[in-house]
Each structure stands twice: as C-alpha cells, then as structure tokens.
Amino acid sequence: MAAVTAGSGTGSGAAGSPEATGGSTGGGGWRRPHGPLQRYYGPSTAEAAEAAPDPTDINGPHFDPEVFMTKVRSECPLGQLLAREATLGREIRALDSDMQTLLYENYNKFISATDTIRKMKVDFRHMEAEMDDLAANMAAISASSARVSTALQDRHRRGAQLAGVQALLRKLQALVEVPGQLRRWAGTEPARALRCHARARAVLRHYRHLPSFRAIEDESHAIMADLAQRLRTRLRCEMLDPKELTECVEMLLQLEEPAGELSEEFLSQAGARLEAELAALEAELPAADPSGMATTPPPPASDILDFVDRGSSAFVGTLCQLAGSYHTLFSEDAGRLEPFAATLATRYFALLERRLALERGLGDTSLLVRALDRFHRRLRALLELLPAGADAAAELVARAARERVDRYLRALQTFFLGCLGDVRQALAAPRPPGKEGPGLPDLLATLAASVLGQLKAVLAYVQLFTARDVAFASLPYFKGEFCVTAVREGLVVAFMRWLCRTARGFADGPAERGAPAAPPALLLLLARLCLDYENSTISYILTLTDEQFPPQDLGPAVTPGPALCAEARAAAQRLLDHYVQVQGAAVAQMLRKSVETRDWLGTVEPRNVRAVMKRVVEDITAIDVQVGQLFEEGVRRAQSSDSSRRAFSVYSSSRAPGRYAPSYTPSAPMDTHLLSNIQKLFSERIDIFSPVEFNKVSVLTGIIKISLKTLLECVRLRTLGRFGLQQVQVDGHYLQLYLWRFASDERVVQGLLDEVAASAAHRCLDPVPMEHSVVELICERG
C-alpha cells in the first residue's frame, strides 16, 4: 500500500494529471482552455528556471521517458498502470482535438494574410516607379532654382549698390544740414546740438581737404564756439543746481575746453552752492556772543533730528552728488576735490557741534541717537569718496555720546541731592501729637530704591547708543572704550565714588561748605546706605553694567569692585564715627552746662537726681531706638547678675579685680589723689574716640564714653563742697543704674563713673560721702 500511494503521488502531480486537478474528462469539470497546448509547448522560461530539474515530470523540460517508465513500473501495481494508460490516452485525444480546433479557427486568417502580402508587393513596385519619376522632377526643379538664385543675387547686388548710393546721398544731405541744425539747437537744446556735432565732426575732419566740407566744418566750429561761450557765461554768472552744473561742465568738456580751468570753475560753483547750504543751517543756530560773556542762548527752533535731516538732505546730499560728478568728469584730476570737501565738511561738523551743544538738558535720548545714526548713515556715501573725514565724523559721534553720558552723571548727582533734601525735610518736619512720620528704615529704603531705579533707567537710556540697529554702534569706540571708559568708569563708577564722597562730606566738614550741619539721623542713614552699597549694591550695579555694556578682553583697565566697596565702607565708617561724635557732643554739652552753671560749693544737701541726668538717660534711650532701626544689636560682654544694683562710691574702683563693696570707707585718712593714681596703673586704658563697629551696642558705647569723659573733665575743673560731692555721688549712681545696659561692657561705664567720683572727691573741700542706702533711695524716688 505504501508503494501504491507513493506511485500515485508521483505520477499524478500538479503537472496536468486528472487526479491532481480534481476530476476526469467524463466528469466535465477538469478541462480548461489551452491546457494541452501549454503542456505541449512546455513551461515558460521563468517557470523552468524556478522549477528543479525532474526527469519524471511529464510536463517538465527535463522529462526522460526511460526514467519515468522505470519508476512507474517499479512503484505502481498493474491496476494503477492500466488506469494511468487510460488517462494518458484520454489526454492525447483531447490534445489532438484542441489542435484541430485551433487549425480550423485560424485557417481563414492564414489565407487573408497571404492575399495581403501579395497586394503589398504589387503596391511596392508601383511606389518604386513613382519615386523614380519624383527624383527626375526634383532634379529639374533644382536646376531651375539655381538659375533663379543667380538672378536674385544679381538683383540684390544691384539693390545694395543703389542703397549705398542713397545712403551716401542722405549723409551728404545731413552734413549740409548740420550748420542749420546746430544753429537751431544751440540756443534751446545744447545737448542735442553737441550730439549732432559729435556725429558730424569725424566726417568733416576726414574730408576737410574738400572746399565744400571745409566750409561746413568752419561754420559748425563757429556755432559751437559761440555755444561754449554761452555755457561759460552761464557757469560763471548763474547759481546752478548740481545736475545743471554737471551737465554744463560735461558739455564744455565735450567742446574740448581745458579740463583744468573747468575743474576750478566747477569747484568754485559747487563751493558757492554748498556755502549757501551751510549758511542756511547756521541761520538756525543762535549767534555767538562776541563779548565772550557766558549767556544762555535761546532754545533752538527745531529738534536735533530735524536739524540733522536738513543737513543730511541739503548739504551732505549736495556734497555727495557734486563729489561723484567731479570724479566722473575729472577722474584724472581728483587731487583738488579732497581738500575742498574736507574744508566744507569741517565747517559742517562745527555747525553740528554747535547744535549738539544746545542740547543742554537730557531731553529724549532716543531722538539724539536717531539723529546721530542718521548723520552717520548719510555720511557713509561721502566717506567712500573722502576717506579722510571718517575719523572726524566718528569723533563727533563719540563726543556727543560722551557729553550725553556726562549729563546723565550730573543728572544722577542732582537727583541724589534732591533725594537727600527730601530726607532732610522729612526728618526736620514737625510731627503732630500722636502722629509719627516715616521711620528711618522707610526713608532708607525709599532713598536706596530711588537712586538705584534712577541709575538703572540711565543705563537703559545710555544703552541706546549700542543698540544693534544703530549704524555707529559698530565703530570700535562703541564696542570697547565707550562701554568701559564712558559708561562703566565715567558714569557708574564715578557716580558711586561721588556718592561716597558726598555722604562722607557731611562728616568731614559741612561747615566749610557753607551748609548747615547735617542732622544726626541723616548721618546714621547715610552710614547705613554706604554700608549697604559695600555689602551688595555695588556688586549688583557693576554686574548689571557689565552685562549691558560688556568690556573687551584687551580694553582699558576697569576699577575693581573691592576698591569701590572699600571706599563705601570707609565712608560708612567715617559717617558712623561722626554720628557718635555728634551725639556724644550733644549729650556732653548738656553735662558741661549743668556742671559749669552750678554752684558746687554752696549747693544744698541733695534730695533728688538732677533733671539733666534724667535728660541724659532719655536722650541715650532715644539714640538707642534710633540706631536700632538701622543697625543690628551687636555683642555685649556677659553682665554680672547685680549690675543694676552696684554701689557707686567716691572710693570704689570697678577696675579692681574684686567685686564692688556696698560702701567703701577707709579705716584711716588716705590721700585720695594717690589712690586714684594707683588705680590708673592697674586699670585698662579706655580709648574714648576709637572707631565704632557697625552695630548698636558699639555706637551707644562710643556716645556714652564721650559723654562721661566730658563729665569727668568738667568735674576736674570745679571745686566742690560736701553737698556738691554728694550730688555728684547721686547723679553718678543714677547714670550707672541706667547706662550700663546700653554699653558693650558695663566696666567701661563703671570705670568712667568711678573716675568722675574720684575727681569730685579730690576736688572736694570736705569729702564726706553719702550713705549708699540714702543714695539708692534718692535714685529710686527720682
């Protein structure tokens, strides 16, 4: 069974067996058109190439009958062989039937094709005969054409000769008419007359040996000489515009007039025209004062942009046009033009400088930038002809920019002084009861924000000079020197240094400048402002300036930020030191008057603290509040637990290493002067006017030291009685109760008060101190 199955699969594959196609001829479903023909002629080349060579494939190109029969006999049983034989017989008969049908269907076509070929052969023979006749006719036509061409060439030759004669006659007629045409056009259309003369001049010169031609030439020369005379008269006597001047000189050159004389007359005529343009511009400017006295000129009638527009369209445009015409007319003699134009350009630059000088206020910077940009753009055409003027034009623009930056610096200075005036007015304005004015932090914030905002606005205005759409911003000056020298150093750095100097001037000597002394609160506020500049503002402003006006790597040297910060800190230090001195002097003045105006020998037994001591404590407290608004607290030395209850005795010494005694009374009479000197040997030296730190504690300590040192010196100059000494004892104890909390070290207060008490005891005629308990009772009640 396996052999049968294998043989069936091999012999009836997809190559056309009935089993493979699903039926037999008797079934009526297998036969398809042209199938046998395809099997007869074999598969296509592509199919044969794709199929593998199989000698047993009866439809394949490699079919081998012997191999096929051997395989069938070896694999198929007898029944299958008989069925295969019947199948092949049916296929052969079907193929024969298809062949006969194909032959019958195409027989008529074969007969018709044979008749057609026979007719085509007959027609071809007729066409060959007709082509021979046509060739003969073409030969005859060619011969006739040759004869016609020869005749046409003869006619054309004769026509050309006739045309030449006619042209010659027309030229002769034109030459005869030249004098009349020149005479007619010389007065109305000189350019046309010149063209006519230029066309006839060469012919007349060539045939001038003929009398008729010589007469025409002489007459033409006389007419053109008269025309040249009229043109010269017009050139010398009339004011011609650039176009008319160029045309007049060009015609004179065509008339072969001397080029040297014409160039001089051209420049003379052009100079008169340009002088008129400059005079019109100068008429818009105020006349200079011949006496040399400084007077304020009236404001200009038009803005700077209109002035530059008129100068560019009138003078610069005319000069460019005339310079271009001169180069065209006298290209070989251009040496006179440069000094001529340079002189006029210098005058124009001077007029523009005078007009720029009238821009005294800040005005609209964008208008000035547009005017300078238009001036620079319009001058480019002239500078292409006159390169020597480029430096002068660039320097003019640079000076205008520097002048505007200088005015912005002065405006910033004026603005800062105005802000300081507002601050002083706010500090000095009277306050209604129950209504407080703006505090120092608010005034400081307003002042700092106003100045910084104004400076940023000025930088924005100045940045217009370096905008990308501005033509002169591409000049080397505006890429380097303007950014560094004019803006950074000349504006920003100069303003910050001026601000520090101005602030410091309130401490260095306002009386020398004829101004009233600054209020202490203003000194404190300016010190805080300079300190803020040193901490952050200077760095921020310099960074902003470098971003908007980047300096070049190889440009001028710049002022480093730390140097400006050092100046600001020095100004802040000087102002704060001066504030301490002023406030200390104010408190010291009260103490001095209270000591100098009192009779210390005839005073009564003390029952109260003097009012001046209470006023001193109140003032110190007010100063503490004032300084605390702007400066940090600072660091205090650790206080002892009984600082407010320390005893104040005329013999106690806080500088001794031991604690204060409640009341020290010597067991035997002692020399108090010697005791005081011994105490000084072992005590720390107190520097009264040492620089203060930027904190509240240091400031208050400095003021207290100045005040108490003044009290000490005043007591040393007085002679006291017993009750005078006791009054000093009460006053000193009261000050010690309240002032120690304001100082950085309570020992400073106690030491100075000890010296005051010791000096009072030394200057007392009857040094009997008051009991400490009584002193405390009086101070608590006071």
C-alpha positions in Angstrom: 0.0 0.0 0.0 2.8 2.3 0.7 4.2 1.7 -2.8 0.9 2.3 -4.4 0.4 5.5 -2.6 3.8 6.7 -3.4 3.4 5.9 -7.0 0.1 7.6 -7.3 1.6 10.8 -5.7 4.5 10.7 -8.1 2.7 10.1 -11.3 -0.2 12.4 -10.8 1.3 15.6 -9.6 0.4 19.2 -10.4 1.8 18.9 -13.9 -1.6 18.1 -15.5 -2.8 14.7 -14.2 -6.6 14.3 -13.8 -6.2 13.3 -10.2 -4.3 16.4 -9.4 -6.9 18.7 -10.9 -9.8 17.2 -9.2 -11.7 15.1 -11.9 -11.7 13.4 -15.3 -12.9 14.1 -18.7 -16.0 12.2 -18.0 -16.7 14.3 -15.0 -16.9 17.5 -17.2 -15.0 19.7 -14.7 -11.3 19.3 -15.4 -10.8 20.6 -18.9 -9.5 24.2 -19.3 -8.7 26.1 -22.5 -5.2 25.8 -24.0 -4.1 23.5 -21.2 -2.9 20.8 -23.5 -1.1 23.4 -25.8 0.7 24.7 -22.8 1.8 21.2 -21.8 2.8 20.6 -25.4 4.9 23.6 -25.8 6.3 23.3 -22.4 6.5 25.7 -19.4 7.8 29.3 -19.7 11.4 30.2 -19.2 10.7 31.8 -15.7 8.8 28.7 -14.6 11.5 26.4 -15.9 14.2 28.4 -14.1 12.3 28.3 -10.8 11.4 24.5 -11.0 14.0 22.0 -10.1 15.1 19.5 -12.9 12.8 16.5 -12.5 13.2 13.7 -15.2 9.9 12.1 -14.1 7.8 15.2 -14.6 6.0 14.5 -17.9 5.3 18.2 -18.4 8.8 19.4 -17.4 11.6 20.4 -19.8 13.8 17.7 -18.3 11.4 14.8 -18.8 13.1 11.4 -19.6 10.7 8.6 -20.7 13.0 5.8 -19.7 13.4 7.1 -16.2 9.7 7.7 -16.0 8.7 4.2 -17.2 11.3 2.6 -14.9 9.9 4.5 -11.9 6.2 3.7 -12.8 6.9 0.0 -13.3 8.8 -0.2 -10.1 6.3 1.7 -8.0 2.8 1.2 -9.4 0.8 -2.1 -9.5 -0.8 -3.4 -12.6 -4.2 -1.8 -11.9 -2.8 1.6 -11.5 -0.7 1.2 -14.6 -3.8 0.4 -16.6 -5.6 3.4 -15.2 -2.6 5.6 -16.0 -2.6 4.3 -19.5 -6.3 5.1 -20.0 -5.8 8.6 -18.6 -2.9 9.3 -21.0 -5.0 8.1 -23.9 -7.7 10.5 -23.0 -5.3 13.4 -22.7 -3.7 12.6 -26.1 -7.1 12.6 -27.7 -8.1 15.8 -26.1 -4.9 17.4 -27.2 -5.5 16.3 -30.8 -9.0 17.7 -30.7 -7.6 21.1 -29.5 -5.0 21.1 -32.2 -7.7 20.6 -34.9 -9.9 23.3 -33.4 -7.0 25.8 -33.4 -6.2 24.9 -37.0 -9.8 25.4 -38.1 -10.2 28.7 -36.3 -7.0 30.3 -37.9 -7.2 28.8 -41.4 -9.1 31.8 -42.8 -6.7 34.2 -41.2 -3.7 32.5 -42.9 -5.5 32.8 -46.3 -6.2 36.5 -45.7 -2.6 37.2 -44.7 -1.3 35.6 -47.9 -3.5 37.8 -50.1 -2.5 40.9 -48.2 1.2 40.2 -48.7 0.7 39.7 -52.4 -1.1 43.0 -52.8 1.6 44.8 -50.8 4.3 43.5 -53.1 2.4 45.0 -56.1 1.9 48.3 -54.4 5.6 48.5 -53.5 6.6 48.0 -57.2 4.2 50.9 -58.1 5.8 53.2 -55.4 9.3 52.5 -56.7 8.2 53.7 -60.2 6.6 56.8 -58.7 9.8 57.6 -56.7 11.9 57.4 -59.9 9.6 59.9 -61.5 9.7 62.2 -58.5 13.5 62.1 -58.4 13.6 63.2 -62.1 11.2 66.1 -61.3 13.4 67.2 -58.3 16.5 67.3 -60.5 14.7 69.5 -62.9 13.4 71.8 -60.1 17.0 72.1 -58.7 18.4 73.2 -61.9 15.6 75.9 -62.2 16.3 77.0 -58.6 20.0 77.5 -59.4 19.1 79.8 -62.3 16.6 81.8 -60.1 19.2 82.1 -57.3 21.7 83.5 -59.6 19.2 86.1 -60.9 18.3 87.1 -57.3 21.9 87.5 -56.3 22.4 89.9 -59.3 19.3 91.9 -58.3 20.4 92.1 -54.6 23.9 93.3 -55.6 22.4 96.0 -57.8 20.0 96.9 -54.9 22.8 97.2 -52.4 24.7 99.4 -54.7 21.7 101.6 -55.1 21.1 101.7 -51.3 24.7 102.7 -50.7 24.4 105.5 -53.2 21.2 106.6 -51.5 22.8 106.4 -48.0 25.7 108.4 -49.2 23.3 111.0 -50.6 21.5 111.1 -47.2 24.8 111.5 -45.4 25.8 114.3 -47.7 22.4 115.9 -47.2 22.8 115.5 -43.4 26.2 117.1 -43.5 24.9 120.0 -45.5 22.1 120.4 -42.9 24.5 120.3 -39.9 25.1 124.0 -39.5 21.4 124.8 -39.7 20.6 122.2 -37.1 23.4 123.4 -34.8 22.3 126.9 -35.1 18.7 125.9 -34.3 19.5 123.7 -31.3 22.4 125.6 -29.8 20.1 128.1 -28.1 17.3 125.7 -26.9 18.8 122.2 -26.8 22.6 122.5 -26.5 22.9 118.8 -25.6 21.2 117.8 -28.8 23.4 120.2 -30.7 26.5 118.6 -29.2 25.4 115.1 -30.2 24.8 116.3 -33.7 28.2 117.9 -33.9 29.9 114.9 -32.4 28.3 112.7 -35.1 29.4 115.0 -38.0 32.8 116.0 -36.6 34.8 112.9 -37.7 33.4 113.0 -41.2 34.1 116.7 -41.6 37.6 116.3 -40.4 38.2 113.4 -42.8 37.0 115.3 -45.8 38.1 118.8 -44.8 40.5 118.9 -47.8 37.4 119.4 -49.9 36.3 123.0 -50.1 32.6 122.2 -49.5 33.3 120.1 -46.4 35.8 122.7 -45.1 33.1 125.4 -45.3 30.6 123.2 -43.4 33.3 122.5 -40.7 34.2 126.1 -40.2 30.6 127.2 -39.9 30.0 124.4 -37.4 33.1 125.3 -35.4 31.9 128.9 -35.2 28.5 127.9 -33.9 30.0 125.5 -31.3 32.4 128.2 -30.2 29.5 130.6 -29.6 27.8 127.8 -27.6 30.9 127.3 -25.5 31.0 131.0 -24.7 27.4 131.0 -23.6 27.9 127.9 -21.4 31.0 129.5 -19.7 29.0 132.7 -19.1 26.2 130.6 -17.5 28.8 128.7 -15.5 30.3 131.8 -14.1 27.3 134.0 -13.6 24.4 131.8 -12.5 23.7 129.7 -9.4 23.2 126.2 -10.8 22.0 123.2 -9.0 24.3 120.1 -9.0 22.6 118.5 -12.0 22.7 121.6 -14.1 26.3 122.3 -13.1 27.3 118.8 -14.1 25.6 119.0 -17.4 27.1 122.4 -18.2 30.7 121.2 -17.4 30.1 118.0 -19.3 29.1 119.9 -22.4 32.1 122.1 -22.1 34.3 119.1 -21.9 32.7 117.7 -25.0 33.5 121.0 -26.7 37.2 120.3 -25.8 37.5 123.1 -23.3 40.5 123.0 -21.0 39.8 120.5 -18.2 42.0 122.3 -15.6 40.0 125.5 -15.9 36.7 123.7 -15.9 37.7 121.8 -12.7 38.4 125.1 -10.9 35.2 126.7 -12.1 33.3 123.5 -11.1 34.7 123.6 -7.6 34.0 127.4 -7.4 30.4 127.0 -8.4 30.0 123.9 -6.1 31.6 125.8 -3.2 29.1 128.7 -3.6 26.2 126.3 -3.6 27.5 124.4 -0.5 28.2 127.7 1.3 24.6 128.7 0.8 23.5 125.3 2.3 25.8 125.9 5.3 24.6 129.4 5.7 21.0 128.1 5.9 22.0 125.7 8.6 23.9 128.3 10.5 20.9 130.7 10.4 19.1 128.2 12.7 21.7 128.5 15.4 21.9 131.4 17.8 24.7 133.9 17.1 27.9 133.6 19.1 28.4 136.3 21.8 31.3 138.4 20.6 31.9 139.8 24.1 32.7 136.3 25.3 30.3 136.6 28.3 28.5 133.4 29.3 24.9 133.9 28.4 22.2 131.4 28.0 21.3 131.1 24.3 17.6 130.8 23.3 16.4 127.3 22.7 16.7 126.1 19.1 13.6 126.4 16.8 13.7 122.7 15.9 14.9 119.5 17.4 18.2 117.9 16.7 16.7 115.2 14.4 15.2 117.9 12.1 18.5 119.8 12.0 20.4 116.6 11.0 17.8 115.7 8.4 18.1 119.1 6.8 21.8 119.0 6.9 21.9 115.5 5.5 19.4 116.1 2.7 20.8 119.5 1.8 24.5 119.9 2.5 25.6 116.2 2.7 23.4 115.2 -0.2 24.6 118.0 -2.4 28.3 117.4 -1.5 28.0 113.7 -2.3 26.3 114.5 -5.6 28.9 117.1 -6.6 31.8 114.9 -5.5 30.5 112.0 -7.5 30.1 114.3 -10.6 33.6 115.6 -10.1 35.1 112.1 -10.0 33.1 111.2 -13.2 34.1 114.4 -15.1 37.7 114.8 -13.8 38.8 111.3 -12.9 42.4 112.2 -13.7 42.5 115.3 -11.6 40.9 114.3 -8.3 43.5 115.8 -6.1 41.7 119.1 -5.7 38.4 117.6 -4.5 39.6 116.2 -1.2 40.9 119.4 0.4 37.9 121.2 -1.0 35.4 118.8 0.5 37.4 118.4 3.7 37.2 122.2 4.4 33.4 122.2 3.9 32.9 119.0 5.9 34.8 120.5 8.8 32.5 123.5 8.8 29.5 121.3 8.7 30.9 119.3 11.6 31.4 122.5 13.5 27.8 123.6 13.0 26.6 120.2 14.1 28.8 120.5 17.2 27.2 123.9 18.0 23.8 122.4 17.6 24.6 119.5 19.8 25.9 121.9 22.4 22.4 123.4 22.6 21.1 120.1 23.9 21.8 121.1 27.5 19.0 119.1 29.0 18.7 115.3 28.9 15.7 115.5 26.5 14.9 112.5 24.5 18.0 110.3 24.2 16.4 108.1 21.5 15.9 111.3 19.4 19.6 112.1 19.8 20.6 108.6 19.0 18.4 108.6 15.9 19.9 111.9 14.8 23.5 110.7 15.2 22.6 107.4 13.5 21.1 109.2 10.5 24.1 111.6 10.4 26.5 108.6 10.3 24.5 106.6 7.7 24.1 109.6 5.4 27.8 110.4 5.7 28.8 106.9 4.6 28.4 107.8 0.9 30.6 110.9 1.3 33.2 108.9 3.3 33.5 106.5 0.4 34.7 109.4 -1.7 36.6 111.1 1.1 38.0 108.6 3.5 39.9 111.3 5.4 36.7 112.5 7.0 35.8 109.2 8.7 37.8 109.9 11.8 36.3 113.4 12.3 32.8 112.0 11.8 33.4 109.1 14.3 34.9 111.5 16.8 31.9 113.8 16.5 29.5 111.0 17.3 31.8 109.8 20.2 31.9 113.3 21.7 28.1 113.6 21.5 27.8 110.3 23.3 30.3 111.2 26.0 28.6 114.6 26.5 25.2 112.8 27.0 26.8 110.4 29.5 28.3 113.3 31.4 25.0 115.0 31.5 23.4 111.8 32.9 26.1 111.7 35.6 25.3 115.3 36.6 21.6 114.4 36.5 22.2 111.4 38.8 24.1 113.7 41.2 21.3 116.3 41.2 18.8 113.5 41.7 20.7 112.2 44.7 21.0 115.6 46.2 17.3 116.1 45.7 16.6 112.8 47.5 18.8 113.9 50.3 16.9 117.1 50.6 13.6 115.2 50.8 15.1 113.0 53.5 16.3 116.0 55.5 12.9 117.7 55.1 11.1 114.5 56.3 13.5 114.4 59.3 13.0 118.0 60.2 9.3 118.3 59.6 7.3 118.8 62.8 5.1 115.9 63.8 1.6 116.5 65.2 1.0 114.9 68.6 0.1 111.2 68.3 1.2 111.0 64.6 4.6 109.6 63.7 6.4 110.4 60.5 8.2 107.8 58.3 10.8 105.9 60.2 14.5 105.7 59.3 14.1 102.2 57.6 11.4 103.6 55.3 13.4 106.6 54.4 16.5 104.5 53.8 14.5 102.1 51.6 12.9 104.9 49.6 16.3 106.6 49.1 18.1 103.5 48.1 15.3 102.3 45.7 15.0 105.8 44.1 18.7 106.1 43.5 19.1 102.5 42.2 16.0 102.9 40.0 17.3 106.2 38.5 20.7 104.6 37.8 19.1 101.6 36.1 16.9 104.0 34.0 20.0 105.9 33.0 21.8 102.7 31.9 18.8 101.8 29.8 18.9 105.2 28.1 22.7 105.0 27.5 22.3 101.5 26.1 20.5 103.1 23.1 24.0 104.1 21.9 25.0 100.5 21.5 21.7 99.1 20.0 22.1 96.6 17.2 20.1 98.7 14.7 22.3 101.7 15.2 24.9 102.1 12.5 27.6 103.8 14.5 27.4 101.2 17.2 29.7 99.1 15.0 32.5 101.6 15.4 35.4 100.3 17.6 34.9 103.1 20.1 31.4 102.0 21.0 32.4 98.4 21.2 35.1 99.0 23.8 36.1 102.4 25.0 32.5 103.7 25.3 31.4 100.7 27.3 34.3 100.9 29.7 35.6 104.4 29.9 32.4 106.4 29.3 29.7 104.2 30.9 31.3 101.9 33.5 34.1 104.2 34.7 32.8 107.7 33.7 29.2 107.1 34.7 28.7 104.2 37.1 32.0 104.2 39.0 32.2 108.0 39.0 28.7 108.3 40.4 29.3 105.7 43.2 32.5 107.4 44.2 30.8 110.8 44.1 28.0 109.4 46.3 30.5 108.1 48.8 32.4 111.4 48.8 29.2 113.4 49.1 28.0 111.3 52.0 31.4 111.5 53.7 31.3 115.2 53.2 28.6 115.5 55.8 31.1 114.2 58.3 34.3 115.7 57.0 33.3 119.4 57.2 29.8 120.6 56.2 30.5 124.0 57.8 33.4 124.6 55.5 31.0 124.3 52.5 28.7 126.9 54.0 25.9 124.3 54.6 24.2 123.7 57.9 25.3 120.8 59.9 23.6 117.6 59.0 21.1 116.2 61.5 22.4 113.1 63.3 19.7 110.9 61.8 20.9 111.8 58.3 24.4 110.8 59.3 23.2 107.5 60.6 21.0 106.9 57.5 23.9 107.7 55.1 26.2 105.4 57.0 23.8 102.6 56.6 23.4 103.4 52.9 27.1 103.3 52.3 27.3 100.0 54.2 24.6 98.5 52.1 26.5 99.7 49.0 29.6 97.9 50.3 27.7 94.7 51.1 25.6 94.2 47.9 24.6 97.3 45.9 28.0 98.0 44.3 28.4 94.4 43.2 24.9 94.3 41.7 25.4 97.6 39.8 28.7 96.5 38.4 27.3 93.2 37.3 24.4 94.9 35.7 26.7 97.3 33.9 29.0 94.6 32.6 26.0 92.7 31.3 24.6 95.6 29.4 28.0 97.0 28.4 30.4 94.1 28.1 34.0 95.2 28.2 36.6 93.8 25.8 39.3 91.5 26.9 42.1 93.8 25.7 40.2 97.0 26.6 41.1 99.7 29.1 41.6 98.7 32.8 38.5 98.9 35.0 38.1 99.8 38.6 37.7 96.5 40.6 34.6 96.1 42.8 36.6 95.6 46.0 38.2 99.0 45.6 34.7 100.7 45.4 33.5 98.6 48.3 36.5 99.7 50.4 35.6 103.4 49.6 32.0 102.8 50.6 33.0 101.1 53.8 35.4 103.9 54.6 32.7 106.5 54.1 30.3 104.5 56.2 32.9 104.2 59.0 33.6 108.0 58.9 29.9 108.8 59.0 29.2 106.5 61.9 32.2 107.8 63.8 31.0 111.3 63.2 27.5 110.4 64.3 28.9 109.1 67.6 30.9 112.3 68.0 27.9 114.5 67.2 25.5 112.6 69.5 28.2 112.3 72.2 28.9 116.0 71.9 25.2 116.9 72.3 24.9 114.9 75.5 28.3 116.2 76.7 27.2 119.7 76.1 24.2 119.3 78.4 26.5 117.8 81.0 29.1 120.5 80.6 26.5 123.3 81.0 25.0 121.5 84.0 28.4 121.4 85.7 29.6 124.9 84.7 26.4 126.7 85.7 26.0 125.2 89.2 27.5 126.5 92.4 29.1 123.3 93.8 30.3 125.0 97.0 27.0 126.5 98.0 24.7 123.7 97.0 22.2 122.2 99.4 22.1 118.6 100.5 20.9 116.5 97.6 17.3 115.3 97.8 16.7 114.4 94.1 18.6 113.4 90.9 19.3 116.4 88.8 17.0 116.8 85.8 19.9 116.9 83.4 20.8 113.4 84.4 17.3 112.2 83.6 17.5 114.1 80.3 20.8 112.3 79.5 19.2 108.9 80.1 16.2 109.9 77.9 18.5 111.0 75.1 20.6 107.9 75.3 17.4 105.8 75.2 16.2 107.7 72.1 19.5 107.3 70.4 19.4 103.5 71.2 16.0 103.3 69.5 17.2 105.4 66.5 20.3 103.3 65.9 18.4 100.1 66.4 16.2 100.9 63.4 19.2 100.6 61.0 21.9 98.5 62.7 21.9 95.1 64.4 22.2 94.7 68.2 25.8 93.7 68.4 27.6 91.6 71.0 27.7 92.5 74.7 30.1 91.2 77.3 28.4 88.9 79.8 26.9 91.1 82.5 27.0 90.3 86.2 23.8 89.5 87.9 23.8 92.6 90.1 24.8 95.2 87.6 21.9 97.5 88.2 22.4 97.3 92.0 26.2 98.0 92.1 27.2 100.6 94.7 28.6 103.9 93.4 31.1 105.3 95.9 33.6 108.0 95.7 36.3 105.5 96.8 35.1 102.3 94.9 37.0 101.0 91.9 35.3 98.9 89.4 38.6 98.2 87.7 39.9 96.3 90.6 39.6 92.5 90.2 37.3 92.2 93.3 33.6 92.9 93.5 32.2 96.2 94.4 31.8 96.9 98.1 28.4 98.3 99.1 30.2 101.3 100.6 33.9 101.6 101.0 35.0 103.8 103.8 38.7 103.9 104.5 39.8 103.0 108.1 42.3 105.8 108.1 42.6 109.0 106.3 44.2 108.4 102.9 45.5 110.6 100.0 42.6 110.1 97.5 44.8 111.6 94.8 47.4 108.9 95.4 44.7 106.2 95.5 43.4 107.4 92.1 46.8 107.3 90.5 47.4 103.8 91.9 44.1 102.7 90.4 45.0 104.0 87.0 48.2 102.0 87.0 46.3 98.7 87.3 43.2 99.6 85.1 42.6 99.2 81.4 43.0 102.3 79.3 39.7 103.5 77.8 40.0 104.8 74.3 37.3 107.4 74.1 37.4 108.2 70.3 38.1 104.7 69.0 36.4 103.7 65.7 33.0 102.2 66.3 31.7 99.0 64.8 28.6 98.7 62.7 26.2 97.7 65.5 24.0 99.4 68.0 26.0 98.4 71.1 29.3 99.8 69.8 27.6 103.1 68.8 26.0 103.6 72.1 29.2 102.7 73.9 31.0 105.4 72.0 28.4 108.0 72.8 28.4 107.1 76.5 32.2 107.2 76.6 32.3 110.7 75.1 29.6 111.9 77.5 31.1 110.6 80.7 34.6 111.6 79.7 33.3 115.2 79.2 31.6 115.0 82.7 34.9 113.8 84.1 36.9 116.7 82.6 34.3 119.3 83.8 34.3 117.9 87.3 38.1 118.2 87.4 37.8 121.9 86.8 35.4 122.6 89.7 35.8 123.0 93.4 33.1 121.2 95.4 31.7 121.3 98.9 30.4 118.4 100.9 26.9 118.5 99.4 28.3 119.1 95.9 30.3 115.8 96.3 27.1 114.0 97.5 25.2 115.4 94.5 27.8 114.0 92.1 27.6 110.7 94.0 23.8 110.6 93.5 24.0 111.6 89.8 26.7 109.1 89.1 24.7 106.3 90.8 21.6 107.2 88.7 23.6 107.1 85.5 25.2 103.8 86.5 21.7 102.3 87.1 20.6 103.0 83.5 23.6 103.4 81.3 25.2 100.1 81.8 22.5 98.3 79.8 23.4 100.3 76.7 27.2 99.7 76.7 29.0 96.7 75.3 30.9 96.3 78.6 29.5 97.6 81.9 33.0 98.0 83.2 33.5 100.9 80.8 30.6 102.8 82.3 31.5 101.9 85.9 35.2 102.8 85.3 34.4 106.3 83.9 31.9 107.0 86.7 34.5 105.9 89.3 36.9 108.4 87.8 34.2 111.1 88.0 33.6 110.3 91.7 37.3 110.1 92.4 37.9 113.5 90.8 34.9 115.0 92.6 36.3 113.7 95.9 39.8 115.0 95.1 38.3 118.5 94.3 36.1 118.5 97.4 36.9 120.6 100.4 35.0 118.4 102.8 34.9 114.9 101.2 32.1 113.2 103.2 30.2 110.8 101.0 26.5 110.0 101.4 25.4 106.7 102.8 24.7 104.2 100.0 21.2 103.3 101.2 20.3 107.0 101.0 21.8 107.3 97.6 19.7 104.3 96.4 16.6 105.7 97.9 17.0 109.1 96.2 17.7 107.4 92.8 14.7 105.1 93.1 12.5 108.0 94.1 13.9 110.1 91.2 
